[in-house]
Structures are given as structure tokens and as C-alpha cells.
């Protein structure tokens, strides 16, 4: 059974940093596009960043220049380095693997990030 397990969330002051990790039990992890999404209370889930199998990255405008997505295929892990955090970054952050035959897309359980003084 495929599992995506996020970790690294927590409470941080504005301007601080956190690094999220997502460990995936996916066979041939290196072939998957991986992404980070977030959902704030009362809002829809939104894309934060994605990274393709070839390492091409894409970011939401709201996080460009502050967040960095990366992957370590040897560890089946994708990361999200978050710097210069703002209160509006407060949300539950989810990891997602794109669908790739024969697997559907998978989501992790989420990790809470709270930015507050």
C-alpha cells in the first residue's frame, strides 16, 4: 500500500523557517512528479510547489523566492524549505504524488504549519 508521510510542521514566528519532508513508499519514486499543497481554514486547497522527475520546479506566486522544493530520490523523499514565513502561510500542508499508471494520485495526511508571534 502506497503511503506518503509528511513531517516537519510546527509553530514558527513570522520571518522564521521550517523544512517539511514527505517520505513516499512509491516504487520508482524517481519517475513521479511530486507536489506540495496547502489548505488554510475556510479556504480551498491550493498548489504550493511541484517538482518533476527531471527536477523542473514550479511555484505559486505567493511563495516564489521564499520556498524551495527539492527531492532526494535515493531516500524517496521530497522536501519543502520555507523561509521568510508569513502569517498567511498558516495552513495544513499536504504532499501529493501525481498519477502514473497503474497508480492513482496519492495524498499524505498533512502537517500543520502555524506562523504566529
Backbone torsions as a table, in degrees:
resi	resn	phi	psi	omega
1	UNK	NA	131.2	-178.8
2	UNK	-75.8	134.6	175.8
3	UNK	-133.0	139.9	170.7
4	UNK	-117.7	122.4	-175.5
5	UNK	-121.3	114.2	178.9
6	UNK	-89.2	153.1	174.2
7	UNK	-154.3	166.0	174.7
8	UNK	104.9	-3.8	178.4
9	UNK	-71.9	172.9	179.0
10	UNK	162.3	-166.4	179.3
11	UNK	-101.4	130.3	-179.3
12	UNK	-142.3	149.9	178.9
13	UNK	-77.8	155.0	174.8
14	UNK	-54.3	137.7	-176.2
15	UNK	89.7	-9.5	-178.6
16	UNK	-83.5	-175.4	-176.0
17	UNK	-132.0	152.7	172.0
18	UNK	-145.4	152.2	172.0
19	UNK	-122.6	120.2	176.5
20	UNK	-92.7	146.4	176.3
21	UNK	-125.7	148.9	176.0
22	UNK	-136.6	111.7	178.1
23	UNK	-95.1	126.5	-174.2
24	UNK	-117.1	130.4	176.9
25	UNK	-91.7	54.5	-178.1
26	UNK	-102.9	131.2	172.2
27	UNK	-70.7	133.5	-176.3
28	UNK	58.9	48.9	178.7
29	UNK	-51.5	-35.2	-174.5
30	UNK	-64.6	-13.1	-178.6
31	UNK	-94.1	-3.6	-173.9
32	UNK	-98.3	139.5	163.0
33	UNK	-75.4	131.8	-179.4
34	UNK	-117.6	151.4	-179.0
35	UNK	-145.2	158.1	171.1
36	UNK	-114.0	135.7	177.8
37	UNK	-129.4	163.9	177.1
38	UNK	-143.8	154.4	178.4
39	UNK	-139.0	116.6	176.5
40	UNK	-90.5	157.7	-179.5
41	UNK	-55.7	129.9	177.4
42	UNK	77.2	5.3	-179.0
43	UNK	-122.0	162.6	177.1
44	UNK	-77.5	156.6	175.9
45	UNK	-67.2	137.7	-177.2
46	UNK	-131.9	152.6	177.5
47	UNK	-70.2	136.3	173.3
48	UNK	-105.0	-53.2	-177.6
49	UNK	-162.7	152.5	174.6
50	UNK	-134.8	156.9	175.2
51	UNK	-139.7	128.4	-178.0
52	UNK	-82.4	174.2	176.8
53	UNK	-59.5	-32.6	-179.9
54	UNK	-85.9	-1.6	176.2
55	UNK	95.3	4.6	176.7
56	UNK	-72.5	132.2	-176.4
57	UNK	-112.4	155.5	178.5
58	UNK	-144.0	139.4	-176.2
59	UNK	-131.4	149.4	168.4
60	UNK	-66.2	146.4	-178.8
61	UNK	-56.8	-33.9	-174.5
62	UNK	-68.4	-17.1	-177.0
63	UNK	-118.1	-3.9	-179.0
64	UNK	-57.9	134.6	180.0
65	UNK	85.4	-10.4	-179.9
66	UNK	-116.5	-35.9	-177.5
67	UNK	-108.0	148.2	176.2
68	UNK	-134.9	125.4	175.6
69	UNK	-98.5	141.2	178.3
70	UNK	-149.9	169.9	-179.7
71	UNK	-143.4	151.6	173.9
72	UNK	-125.4	99.4	-175.0
73	UNK	-67.4	-26.5	178.4
74	UNK	-67.7	-25.2	-179.7
75	UNK	-107.0	4.2	-177.0
76	UNK	51.6	43.7	-173.1
77	UNK	-132.7	140.5	172.4
78	UNK	-118.3	144.7	-175.0
79	UNK	-121.1	157.1	170.0
80	UNK	-134.4	106.8	175.0
81	UNK	-87.1	122.2	-176.7
82	UNK	-117.5	116.1	179.1
83	UNK	-116.3	163.7	178.1
84	UNK	49.9	48.5	-175.4
85	UNK	-66.2	145.7	-178.8
86	UNK	-120.9	156.3	177.7
87	UNK	-54.7	-32.7	-179.8
88	UNK	-72.2	-5.8	173.3
89	UNK	-83.1	-6.6	179.1
90	UNK	-61.1	124.7	-177.1
91	UNK	-178.0	170.9	165.8
92	UNK	-88.7	127.6	-178.0
93	UNK	-102.6	131.0	-177.0
94	UNK	-119.0	143.4	173.2
95	UNK	-98.2	144.2	-179.8
96	UNK	-140.8	138.3	170.3
97	UNK	-105.2	136.8	179.9
98	UNK	-69.7	156.4	176.8
99	UNK	-68.0	139.8	178.2
100	UNK	-152.3	121.6	-173.5
101	UNK	-53.8	131.0	10.1
102	UNK	-96.5	11.9	-174.6
103	UNK	-93.8	144.3	170.7
104	UNK	-79.8	178.6	171.3
105	UNK	-68.7	145.5	176.9
106	UNK	-122.4	148.8	178.0
107	UNK	-121.5	147.2	170.8
108	UNK	-82.0	179.7	-176.2
109	UNK	-84.1	-13.8	178.7
110	UNK	95.8	151.6	175.4
111	UNK	-136.5	135.7	-174.8
112	UNK	-81.4	131.3	171.7
113	UNK	-119.8	123.2	179.1
114	UNK	-123.2	124.0	179.5
115	UNK	-111.9	110.3	-175.0
116	UNK	-158.7	148.0	175.3
117	UNK	-94.2	NA	NA
